[in-house]
């Protein structure tokens, strides 16, 4: 092949995305949009109101509430014991 044949094969109408990425301009924007939306979704998932941080905070709050329930049950048992002792004393 000579130089003239090589120059004829080169398509001068290629866009920048076709030349460097091998994608048409429409496909490039479609792919760019999908990647952008996926990035936004992952950002909201990791840092938004449904994030892992909120999940961990709720988990800590749940363990705090369970400890509080145990403490209140013990306090209730003590108060019931005291109530029945007073009731027995007043009945005599």
C-alpha positions as CSV (number, residue, x, y, z in Angstrom):
1,X,0.0,0.0,0.0
2,X,1.2,3.4,-0.8
3,X,0.6,6.6,1.2
4,X,-2.3,7.8,-1.0
5,X,-4.2,4.6,-0.3
6,X,-3.7,5.0,3.5
7,X,-4.9,8.6,3.4
8,X,-8.0,7.5,1.5
9,X,-8.9,4.9,4.2
10,X,-8.7,7.5,7.0
11,X,-12.2,8.8,7.8
12,X,-11.8,12.6,8.4
13,X,-15.4,12.8,9.7
14,X,-14.7,10.8,12.9
15,X,-15.7,12.6,16.0
16,X,-13.3,12.9,18.9
17,X,-15.1,10.2,20.9
18,X,-14.9,7.8,17.9
19,X,-11.2,8.7,17.3
20,X,-10.0,8.2,20.9
21,X,-12.6,6.0,22.7
22,X,-14.1,4.1,19.8
23,X,-17.6,5.2,20.7
24,X,-20.1,7.3,18.8
25,X,-21.0,10.6,20.4
26,X,-24.5,9.3,21.3
27,X,-23.2,6.2,22.9
28,X,-20.6,8.2,24.8
29,X,-23.3,10.5,26.3
30,X,-25.5,7.5,27.1
31,X,-22.6,5.8,28.9
32,X,-21.6,9.0,30.6
33,X,-25.2,9.4,31.9
34,X,-25.4,5.9,33.2
35,X,-22.1,6.2,35.0
36,X,-23.1,9.5,36.5
37,X,-26.5,8.2,37.7
38,X,-24.8,5.1,39.2
39,X,-22.4,7.4,41.0
40,X,-25.2,9.5,42.4
41,X,-27.1,6.4,43.5
42,X,-24.0,5.0,45.3
43,X,-23.3,8.4,46.9
44,X,-26.8,8.6,48.3
45,X,-26.7,5.0,49.5
46,X,-23.4,5.5,51.3
47,X,-23.9,9.0,52.7
48,X,-27.6,9.7,52.6
49,X,-30.4,9.1,55.0
50,X,-30.2,5.3,54.3
51,X,-26.5,5.1,54.9
52,X,-24.4,2.6,56.8
53,X,-23.7,5.3,59.4
54,X,-27.4,5.6,60.2
55,X,-27.6,1.8,60.4
56,X,-24.7,1.6,62.9
57,X,-26.2,4.5,65.0
58,X,-29.5,2.7,65.1
59,X,-27.8,-0.5,66.1
60,X,-26.0,1.3,69.0
61,X,-29.4,2.8,70.0
62,X,-31.0,-0.6,70.0
63,X,-28.4,-2.0,72.4
64,X,-28.8,1.0,74.6
65,X,-32.6,0.5,74.7
66,X,-32.2,-3.2,75.5
67,X,-29.9,-2.3,78.4
68,X,-32.5,0.2,79.6
69,X,-35.2,-2.4,79.5
70,X,-33.1,-4.8,81.6
71,X,-32.5,-2.0,84.1
72,X,-36.1,-1.0,84.3
73,X,-37.2,-4.6,84.8
74,X,-34.8,-5.0,87.7
75,X,-36.1,-1.7,89.2
76,X,-39.7,-2.8,88.7
77,X,-39.0,-6.1,90.5
78,X,-37.5,-4.2,93.4
79,X,-40.4,-1.9,93.6
80,X,-42.9,-4.8,93.5
81,X,-41.1,-6.5,96.3
82,X,-41.2,-3.4,98.4
83,X,-44.9,-2.9,97.6
84,X,-45.8,-6.4,98.6
85,X,-43.8,-6.1,101.8
86,X,-45.6,-2.9,102.7
87,X,-49.0,-4.5,101.8
88,X,-48.2,-7.5,104.0
89,X,-47.2,-5.2,106.9
90,X,-50.4,-3.1,106.6
91,X,-52.6,-6.3,106.4
92,X,-51.3,-7.5,109.8
